[in-house]
Protein backbone atom coordinates (compact mmCIF):
# COMPACT_ATOMS: atom_id res chain seq x y z
CA UNK A 1 0.00 0.00 0.00
CA UNK A 2 1.25 3.45 -0.86
CA UNK A 3 2.32 5.72 2.02
CA UNK A 4 -0.47 8.06 3.01
CA UNK A 5 -3.28 6.01 1.45
CA UNK A 6 -6.03 5.50 3.99
CA UNK A 7 -6.29 1.84 5.08
CA UNK A 8 -9.48 0.15 4.07
CA UNK A 9 -10.04 2.13 0.89
CA UNK A 10 -10.31 -1.15 -1.02
CA UNK A 11 -11.48 -3.22 1.96
CA UNK A 12 -14.65 -4.32 0.15
CA UNK A 13 -14.91 -7.94 -0.86
CA UNK A 14 -14.92 -8.23 -4.64
CA UNK A 15 -17.01 -11.22 -5.72
CA UNK A 16 -15.36 -11.60 -9.11
CA UNK A 17 -13.04 -14.00 -10.86
CA UNK A 18 -9.35 -13.25 -10.40
CA UNK A 19 -9.11 -12.28 -14.08
CA UNK A 20 -11.71 -9.55 -13.47
CA UNK A 21 -10.26 -8.20 -10.23
CA UNK A 22 -8.39 -5.32 -11.89
CA UNK A 23 -11.58 -4.21 -13.65
CA UNK A 24 -13.52 -4.41 -10.38
CA UNK A 25 -10.89 -2.31 -8.64
CA UNK A 26 -11.16 0.22 -11.46
CA UNK A 27 -14.93 0.53 -11.08
CA UNK A 28 -14.68 0.83 -7.31
CA UNK A 29 -11.93 3.44 -7.44
CA UNK A 30 -13.75 5.50 -10.06
CA UNK A 31 -16.94 5.54 -7.99
CA UNK A 32 -15.02 6.74 -4.93
CA UNK A 33 -12.83 9.29 -6.70
CA UNK A 34 -15.29 10.93 -9.10
CA UNK A 35 -16.65 13.65 -6.72
CA UNK A 36 -13.15 14.50 -5.51
CA UNK A 37 -11.73 14.84 -9.02
CA UNK A 38 -14.68 16.96 -10.14
CA UNK A 39 -14.12 19.24 -7.16
CA UNK A 40 -10.41 19.55 -7.94
CA UNK A 41 -11.13 20.44 -11.58
CA UNK A 42 -13.71 23.06 -10.62
CA UNK A 43 -11.65 24.55 -7.78
CA UNK A 44 -8.69 25.05 -10.11
CA UNK A 45 -10.74 26.54 -12.94
CA UNK A 46 -9.75 23.65 -15.20
CA UNK A 47 -13.11 23.27 -16.98
CA UNK A 48 -13.28 25.92 -19.70
CA UNK A 49 -16.22 26.87 -21.91
CA UNK A 50 -15.84 28.24 -25.44
CA UNK A 51 -14.96 26.78 -28.86
CA UNK A 52 -11.85 24.62 -28.85
CA UNK A 53 -9.78 22.69 -31.38
CA UNK A 54 -8.74 19.46 -29.67
CA UNK A 55 -5.53 17.53 -30.31
CA UNK A 56 -7.68 14.91 -32.03
CA UNK A 57 -8.74 17.52 -34.60
CA UNK A 58 -12.31 17.61 -33.33
CA UNK A 59 -14.08 20.70 -32.01
CA UNK A 60 -15.70 21.02 -28.59
CA UNK A 61 -17.47 23.61 -26.48
CA UNK A 62 -15.79 22.39 -23.29
CA UNK A 63 -12.09 21.90 -22.62
CA UNK A 64 -10.34 20.43 -19.59
CA UNK A 65 -7.20 22.52 -19.10
CA UNK A 66 -4.77 20.18 -17.38
CA UNK A 67 -2.22 22.99 -17.03
CA UNK A 68 -4.49 24.52 -14.39
CA UNK A 69 -4.05 21.33 -12.38
CA UNK A 70 -0.31 21.02 -12.89
CA UNK A 71 0.34 24.59 -11.77
CA UNK A 72 -1.13 23.63 -8.37
CA UNK A 73 1.40 21.17 -6.87
CA UNK A 74 -1.00 20.05 -4.14
CA UNK A 75 -3.75 19.22 -6.65
CA UNK A 76 -1.27 17.51 -9.00
CA UNK A 77 0.16 15.44 -6.13
CA UNK A 78 -3.31 14.29 -5.10
CA UNK A 79 -4.20 13.32 -8.67
CA UNK A 80 -0.94 11.40 -9.11
CA UNK A 81 -1.54 9.51 -5.87
CA UNK A 82 -4.99 8.47 -7.09
CA UNK A 83 -3.53 7.37 -10.44
CA UNK A 84 -0.87 5.40 -8.59
CA UNK A 85 -3.60 3.63 -6.59
CA UNK A 86 -5.26 2.52 -9.82
CA UNK A 87 -2.00 1.17 -11.26
CA UNK A 88 -0.57 -0.41 -8.12
CA UNK A 89 -2.10 -3.89 -8.75
CA UNK A 90 -0.45 -4.25 -12.16
CA UNK A 91 2.88 -5.91 -12.90
CA UNK A 92 5.21 -3.48 -14.69
CA UNK A 93 8.67 -1.96 -14.42
CA UNK A 94 8.31 1.41 -16.17
CA UNK A 95 5.80 4.26 -16.36
CA UNK A 96 5.56 6.06 -19.72
CA UNK A 97 4.20 9.59 -20.12
CA UNK A 98 3.44 11.14 -23.52
CA UNK A 99 4.79 14.68 -23.94
CA UNK A 100 3.83 17.05 -22.69
CA UNK A 101 0.85 16.65 -20.41
CA UNK A 102 1.68 13.11 -19.34
CA UNK A 103 5.29 13.78 -18.34
CA UNK A 104 4.74 15.29 -14.88
CA UNK A 105 1.97 12.81 -14.07
CA UNK A 106 3.95 9.75 -15.17
CA UNK A 107 7.09 10.88 -13.34
CA UNK A 108 5.27 11.31 -10.02
CA UNK A 109 3.34 8.05 -10.41
CA UNK A 110 6.63 6.26 -11.09
CA UNK A 111 8.18 7.84 -7.99
CA UNK A 112 5.24 6.83 -5.80
CA UNK A 113 5.31 3.24 -7.05
CA UNK A 114 9.10 2.89 -7.08
CA UNK A 115 9.30 2.26 -10.83
CA UNK A 116 11.36 3.75 -13.64
CA UNK A 117 10.08 6.56 -15.84
CA UNK A 118 10.44 7.47 -19.51
CA UNK A 119 8.53 9.82 -21.77
CA UNK A 120 7.55 9.73 -25.41
CA UNK A 121 7.50 12.59 -27.87
CA UNK A 122 6.64 13.20 -31.48
CA UNK A 123 9.61 13.38 -33.85
CA UNK A 124 9.23 13.70 -37.61
CA UNK A 125 5.47 13.13 -37.23
CA UNK A 126 6.11 9.84 -35.42
CA UNK A 127 5.80 8.97 -31.73
CA UNK A 128 9.04 7.77 -30.20
CA UNK A 129 10.70 7.35 -26.82
CA UNK A 130 12.91 10.32 -26.00
CA UNK A 131 16.50 9.54 -26.97
CA UNK A 132 18.84 8.91 -24.06
CA UNK A 133 16.58 6.59 -22.07
CA UNK A 134 17.88 3.06 -21.52
CA UNK A 135 15.11 0.61 -22.45
CA UNK A 136 17.27 -2.51 -22.47
CA UNK A 137 15.71 -3.96 -19.31
CA UNK A 138 12.15 -2.79 -19.88
CA UNK A 139 9.63 -5.56 -20.59
CA UNK A 140 6.33 -4.30 -19.17
CA UNK A 141 5.03 -0.74 -18.90
CA UNK A 142 1.97 1.35 -18.11
CA UNK A 143 1.03 4.59 -19.85
CA UNK A 144 -0.14 7.64 -17.90
CA UNK A 145 -1.94 10.41 -19.80
CA UNK A 146 -3.89 13.50 -18.78
CA UNK A 147 -7.05 13.74 -20.91
CA UNK A 148 -8.17 11.01 -23.32
CA UNK A 149 -10.53 12.02 -26.13
CA UNK A 150 -10.00 9.62 -29.04
CA UNK A 151 -6.97 7.87 -27.56
CA UNK A 152 -4.94 8.33 -30.73
CA UNK A 153 -1.79 9.56 -28.99
CA UNK A 154 -1.89 6.72 -26.47
CA UNK A 155 -2.27 4.14 -29.24
CA UNK A 156 0.80 5.63 -30.91
CA UNK A 157 2.73 5.26 -27.66
CA UNK A 158 1.60 1.64 -27.30
CA UNK A 159 2.68 0.89 -30.89
CA UNK A 160 6.03 2.57 -30.26
CA UNK A 161 6.61 0.43 -27.17
CA UNK A 162 5.44 -2.73 -28.91
CA UNK A 163 8.06 -2.21 -31.62
CA UNK A 164 10.64 -2.38 -28.83
CA UNK A 165 9.20 -5.57 -27.35
CA UNK A 166 7.58 -3.75 -24.42
CA UNK A 167 4.10 -4.90 -23.41
CA UNK A 168 1.70 -2.29 -22.05
CA UNK A 169 -0.20 -3.64 -19.04
CA UNK A 170 -2.60 -0.72 -18.53
CA UNK A 171 -3.40 2.88 -19.45
CA UNK A 172 -4.47 5.42 -16.83
CA UNK A 173 -5.67 9.00 -17.23
CA UNK A 174 -7.24 11.83 -15.28
CA UNK A 175 -10.28 12.28 -17.51
CA UNK A 176 -11.82 9.90 -20.03
CA UNK A 177 -13.94 11.94 -22.42
CA UNK A 178 -13.94 9.28 -25.13
CA UNK A 179 -17.53 8.24 -24.51
CA UNK A 180 -16.39 4.65 -24.05
CA UNK A 181 -14.79 4.52 -27.50
CA UNK A 182 -11.13 4.42 -26.42
CA UNK A 183 -9.83 0.86 -26.77
CA UNK A 184 -6.16 0.17 -26.14
CA UNK A 185 -6.19 -3.62 -26.00
CA UNK A 186 -5.41 -3.48 -22.27
CA UNK A 187 -7.18 -2.19 -19.15
CA UNK A 188 -8.03 1.52 -19.39
CA UNK A 189 -8.53 3.26 -16.05
CA UNK A 190 -9.54 6.85 -15.41
CA UNK A 191 -10.29 8.99 -12.38
CA UNK A 192 -13.27 10.66 -14.04
CA UNK A 193 -15.49 10.04 -17.05
CA UNK A 194 -16.97 13.14 -18.70
CA UNK A 195 -19.58 13.07 -21.45
CA UNK A 196 -18.46 16.10 -23.47
CA UNK A 197 -19.73 16.42 -27.05
CA UNK A 198 -17.11 16.82 -29.78
CA UNK A 199 -17.66 17.30 -33.49
CA UNK A 200 -15.79 17.22 -36.76
CA UNK A 201 -15.31 20.71 -38.19
CA UNK A 202 -17.93 20.25 -40.91
CA UNK A 203 -20.64 19.36 -38.38
CA UNK A 204 -19.61 21.70 -35.55
CA UNK A 205 -22.55 23.86 -34.38
CA UNK A 206 -20.13 26.40 -32.89
CA UNK A 207 -18.51 26.89 -36.29
CA UNK A 208 -21.98 27.34 -37.77
CA UNK A 209 -22.63 30.03 -35.14
CA UNK A 210 -19.26 31.65 -35.97
CA UNK A 211 -17.96 31.34 -32.41
CA UNK A 212 -14.18 32.07 -32.50
CA UNK A 213 -12.10 28.89 -32.43
CA UNK A 214 -9.26 28.57 -29.92
CA UNK A 215 -6.40 26.09 -30.03
CA UNK A 216 -5.48 25.32 -26.40
CA UNK A 217 -1.77 25.01 -25.75
CA UNK A 218 -0.89 27.34 -28.61
CA UNK A 219 -0.88 30.46 -26.44
CA UNK A 220 -4.69 30.27 -26.64
CA UNK A 221 -4.41 31.33 -30.24
CA UNK A 222 -7.62 32.24 -32.04
CA UNK A 223 -7.91 30.52 -35.41
MIZA-288013 format. One record per residue (C-alpha): residue number from 1; x, y, z. Coordinates in steps of 0.5 Angstrom, whole numbers. Layout:
BEGIN
<rec seq="NUM" u="X" v="Y" w="Z"/>
...
//
This chain:
BEGIN
<rec seq="1" u="0" v="0" w="0"/>
<rec seq="2" u="3" v="7" w="-2"/>
<rec seq="3" u="5" v="11" w="4"/>
<rec seq="4" u="-1" v="16" w="6"/>
<rec seq="5" u="-7" v="12" w="3"/>
<rec seq="6" u="-12" v="11" w="8"/>
<rec seq="7" u="-13" v="4" w="10"/>
<rec seq="8" u="-19" v="0" w="8"/>
<rec seq="9" u="-20" v="4" w="2"/>
<rec seq="10" u="-21" v="-2" w="-2"/>
<rec seq="11" u="-23" v="-6" w="4"/>
<rec seq="12" u="-29" v="-9" w="0"/>
<rec seq="13" u="-30" v="-16" w="-2"/>
<rec seq="14" u="-30" v="-16" w="-9"/>
<rec seq="15" u="-34" v="-22" w="-11"/>
<rec seq="16" u="-31" v="-23" w="-18"/>
<rec seq="17" u="-26" v="-28" w="-22"/>
<rec seq="18" u="-19" v="-27" w="-21"/>
<rec seq="19" u="-18" v="-25" w="-28"/>
<rec seq="20" u="-23" v="-19" w="-27"/>
<rec seq="21" u="-21" v="-16" w="-20"/>
<rec seq="22" u="-17" v="-11" w="-24"/>
<rec seq="23" u="-23" v="-8" w="-27"/>
<rec seq="24" u="-27" v="-9" w="-21"/>
<rec seq="25" u="-22" v="-5" w="-17"/>
<rec seq="26" u="-22" v="0" w="-23"/>
<rec seq="27" u="-30" v="1" w="-22"/>
<rec seq="28" u="-29" v="2" w="-15"/>
<rec seq="29" u="-24" v="7" w="-15"/>
<rec seq="30" u="-28" v="11" w="-20"/>
<rec seq="31" u="-34" v="11" w="-16"/>
<rec seq="32" u="-30" v="13" w="-10"/>
<rec seq="33" u="-26" v="19" w="-13"/>
<rec seq="34" u="-31" v="22" w="-18"/>
<rec seq="35" u="-33" v="27" w="-13"/>
<rec seq="36" u="-26" v="29" w="-11"/>
<rec seq="37" u="-23" v="30" w="-18"/>
<rec seq="38" u="-29" v="34" w="-20"/>
<rec seq="39" u="-28" v="38" w="-14"/>
<rec seq="40" u="-21" v="39" w="-16"/>
<rec seq="41" u="-22" v="41" w="-23"/>
<rec seq="42" u="-27" v="46" w="-21"/>
<rec seq="43" u="-23" v="49" w="-16"/>
<rec seq="44" u="-17" v="50" w="-20"/>
<rec seq="45" u="-21" v="53" w="-26"/>
<rec seq="46" u="-20" v="47" w="-30"/>
<rec seq="47" u="-26" v="47" w="-34"/>
<rec seq="48" u="-27" v="52" w="-39"/>
<rec seq="49" u="-32" v="54" w="-44"/>
<rec seq="50" u="-32" v="56" w="-51"/>
<rec seq="51" u="-30" v="54" w="-58"/>
<rec seq="52" u="-24" v="49" w="-58"/>
<rec seq="53" u="-20" v="45" w="-63"/>
<rec seq="54" u="-17" v="39" w="-59"/>
<rec seq="55" u="-11" v="35" w="-61"/>
<rec seq="56" u="-15" v="30" w="-64"/>
<rec seq="57" u="-17" v="35" w="-69"/>
<rec seq="58" u="-25" v="35" w="-67"/>
<rec seq="59" u="-28" v="41" w="-64"/>
<rec seq="60" u="-31" v="42" w="-57"/>
<rec seq="61" u="-35" v="47" w="-53"/>
<rec seq="62" u="-32" v="45" w="-47"/>
<rec seq="63" u="-24" v="44" w="-45"/>
<rec seq="64" u="-21" v="41" w="-39"/>
<rec seq="65" u="-14" v="45" w="-38"/>
<rec seq="66" u="-10" v="40" w="-35"/>
<rec seq="67" u="-4" v="46" w="-34"/>
<rec seq="68" u="-9" v="49" w="-29"/>
<rec seq="69" u="-8" v="43" w="-25"/>
<rec seq="70" u="-1" v="42" w="-26"/>
<rec seq="71" u="1" v="49" w="-24"/>
<rec seq="72" u="-2" v="47" w="-17"/>
<rec seq="73" u="3" v="42" w="-14"/>
<rec seq="74" u="-2" v="40" w="-8"/>
<rec seq="75" u="-7" v="38" w="-13"/>
<rec seq="76" u="-3" v="35" w="-18"/>
<rec seq="77" u="0" v="31" w="-12"/>
<rec seq="78" u="-7" v="29" w="-10"/>
<rec seq="79" u="-8" v="27" w="-17"/>
<rec seq="80" u="-2" v="23" w="-18"/>
<rec seq="81" u="-3" v="19" w="-12"/>
<rec seq="82" u="-10" v="17" w="-14"/>
<rec seq="83" u="-7" v="15" w="-21"/>
<rec seq="84" u="-2" v="11" w="-17"/>
<rec seq="85" u="-7" v="7" w="-13"/>
<rec seq="86" u="-11" v="5" w="-20"/>
<rec seq="87" u="-4" v="2" w="-23"/>
<rec seq="88" u="-1" v="-1" w="-16"/>
<rec seq="89" u="-4" v="-8" w="-17"/>
<rec seq="90" u="-1" v="-8" w="-24"/>
<rec seq="91" u="6" v="-12" w="-26"/>
<rec seq="92" u="10" v="-7" w="-29"/>
<rec seq="93" u="17" v="-4" w="-29"/>
<rec seq="94" u="17" v="3" w="-32"/>
<rec seq="95" u="12" v="9" w="-33"/>
<rec seq="96" u="11" v="12" w="-39"/>
<rec seq="97" u="8" v="19" w="-40"/>
<rec seq="98" u="7" v="22" w="-47"/>
<rec seq="99" u="10" v="29" w="-48"/>
<rec seq="100" u="8" v="34" w="-45"/>
<rec seq="101" u="2" v="33" w="-41"/>
<rec seq="102" u="3" v="26" w="-39"/>
<rec seq="103" u="11" v="28" w="-37"/>
<rec seq="104" u="9" v="31" w="-30"/>
<rec seq="105" u="4" v="26" w="-28"/>
<rec seq="106" u="8" v="20" w="-30"/>
<rec seq="107" u="14" v="22" w="-27"/>
<rec seq="108" u="11" v="23" w="-20"/>
<rec seq="109" u="7" v="16" w="-21"/>
<rec seq="110" u="13" v="13" w="-22"/>
<rec seq="111" u="16" v="16" w="-16"/>
<rec seq="112" u="10" v="14" w="-12"/>
<rec seq="113" u="11" v="6" w="-14"/>
<rec seq="114" u="18" v="6" w="-14"/>
<rec seq="115" u="19" v="5" w="-22"/>
<rec seq="116" u="23" v="7" w="-27"/>
<rec seq="117" u="20" v="13" w="-32"/>
<rec seq="118" u="21" v="15" w="-39"/>
<rec seq="119" u="17" v="20" w="-44"/>
<rec seq="120" u="15" v="19" w="-51"/>
<rec seq="121" u="15" v="25" w="-56"/>
<rec seq="122" u="13" v="26" w="-63"/>
<rec seq="123" u="19" v="27" w="-68"/>
<rec seq="124" u="18" v="27" w="-75"/>
<rec seq="125" u="11" v="26" w="-74"/>
<rec seq="126" u="12" v="20" w="-71"/>
<rec seq="127" u="12" v="18" w="-63"/>
<rec seq="128" u="18" v="16" w="-60"/>
<rec seq="129" u="21" v="15" w="-54"/>
<rec seq="130" u="26" v="21" w="-52"/>
<rec seq="131" u="33" v="19" w="-54"/>
<rec seq="132" u="38" v="18" w="-48"/>
<rec seq="133" u="33" v="13" w="-44"/>
<rec seq="134" u="36" v="6" w="-43"/>
<rec seq="135" u="30" v="1" w="-45"/>
<rec seq="136" u="35" v="-5" w="-45"/>
<rec seq="137" u="31" v="-8" w="-39"/>
<rec seq="138" u="24" v="-6" w="-40"/>
<rec seq="139" u="19" v="-11" w="-41"/>
<rec seq="140" u="13" v="-9" w="-38"/>
<rec seq="141" u="10" v="-1" w="-38"/>
<rec seq="142" u="4" v="3" w="-36"/>
<rec seq="143" u="2" v="9" w="-40"/>
<rec seq="144" u="0" v="15" w="-36"/>
<rec seq="145" u="-4" v="21" w="-40"/>
<rec seq="146" u="-8" v="27" w="-38"/>
<rec seq="147" u="-14" v="27" w="-42"/>
<rec seq="148" u="-16" v="22" w="-47"/>
<rec seq="149" u="-21" v="24" w="-52"/>
<rec seq="150" u="-20" v="19" w="-58"/>
<rec seq="151" u="-14" v="16" w="-55"/>
<rec seq="152" u="-10" v="17" w="-61"/>
<rec seq="153" u="-4" v="19" w="-58"/>
<rec seq="154" u="-4" v="13" w="-53"/>
<rec seq="155" u="-5" v="8" w="-58"/>
<rec seq="156" u="2" v="11" w="-62"/>
<rec seq="157" u="5" v="11" w="-55"/>
<rec seq="158" u="3" v="3" w="-55"/>
<rec seq="159" u="5" v="2" w="-62"/>
<rec seq="160" u="12" v="5" w="-61"/>
<rec seq="161" u="13" v="1" w="-54"/>
<rec seq="162" u="11" v="-5" w="-58"/>
<rec seq="163" u="16" v="-4" w="-63"/>
<rec seq="164" u="21" v="-5" w="-58"/>
<rec seq="165" u="18" v="-11" w="-55"/>
<rec seq="166" u="15" v="-7" w="-49"/>
<rec seq="167" u="8" v="-10" w="-47"/>
<rec seq="168" u="3" v="-5" w="-44"/>
<rec seq="169" u="0" v="-7" w="-38"/>
<rec seq="170" u="-5" v="-1" w="-37"/>
<rec seq="171" u="-7" v="6" w="-39"/>
<rec seq="172" u="-9" v="11" w="-34"/>
<rec seq="173" u="-11" v="18" w="-34"/>
<rec seq="174" u="-14" v="24" w="-31"/>
<rec seq="175" u="-21" v="25" w="-35"/>
<rec seq="176" u="-24" v="20" w="-40"/>
<rec seq="177" u="-28" v="24" w="-45"/>
<rec seq="178" u="-28" v="19" w="-50"/>
<rec seq="179" u="-35" v="16" w="-49"/>
<rec seq="180" u="-33" v="9" w="-48"/>
<rec seq="181" u="-30" v="9" w="-55"/>
<rec seq="182" u="-22" v="9" w="-53"/>
<rec seq="183" u="-20" v="2" w="-54"/>
<rec seq="184" u="-12" v="0" w="-52"/>
<rec seq="185" u="-12" v="-7" w="-52"/>
<rec seq="186" u="-11" v="-7" w="-45"/>
<rec seq="187" u="-14" v="-4" w="-38"/>
<rec seq="188" u="-16" v="3" w="-39"/>
<rec seq="189" u="-17" v="7" w="-32"/>
<rec seq="190" u="-19" v="14" w="-31"/>
<rec seq="191" u="-21" v="18" w="-25"/>
<rec seq="192" u="-27" v="21" w="-28"/>
<rec seq="193" u="-31" v="20" w="-34"/>
<rec seq="194" u="-34" v="26" w="-37"/>
<rec seq="195" u="-39" v="26" w="-43"/>
<rec seq="196" u="-37" v="32" w="-47"/>
<rec seq="197" u="-39" v="33" w="-54"/>
<rec seq="198" u="-34" v="34" w="-60"/>
<rec seq="199" u="-35" v="35" w="-67"/>
<rec seq="200" u="-32" v="34" w="-74"/>
<rec seq="201" u="-31" v="41" w="-76"/>
<rec seq="202" u="-36" v="41" w="-82"/>
<rec seq="203" u="-41" v="39" w="-77"/>
<rec seq="204" u="-39" v="43" w="-71"/>
<rec seq="205" u="-45" v="48" w="-69"/>
<rec seq="206" u="-40" v="53" w="-66"/>
<rec seq="207" u="-37" v="54" w="-73"/>
<rec seq="208" u="-44" v="55" w="-76"/>
<rec seq="209" u="-45" v="60" w="-70"/>
<rec seq="210" u="-39" v="63" w="-72"/>
<rec seq="211" u="-36" v="63" w="-65"/>
<rec seq="212" u="-28" v="64" w="-65"/>
<rec seq="213" u="-24" v="58" w="-65"/>
<rec seq="214" u="-19" v="57" w="-60"/>
<rec seq="215" u="-13" v="52" w="-60"/>
<rec seq="216" u="-11" v="51" w="-53"/>
<rec seq="217" u="-4" v="50" w="-51"/>
<rec seq="218" u="-2" v="55" w="-57"/>
<rec seq="219" u="-2" v="61" w="-53"/>
<rec seq="220" u="-9" v="61" w="-53"/>
<rec seq="221" u="-9" v="63" w="-60"/>
<rec seq="222" u="-15" v="64" w="-64"/>
<rec seq="223" u="-16" v="61" w="-71"/>
//
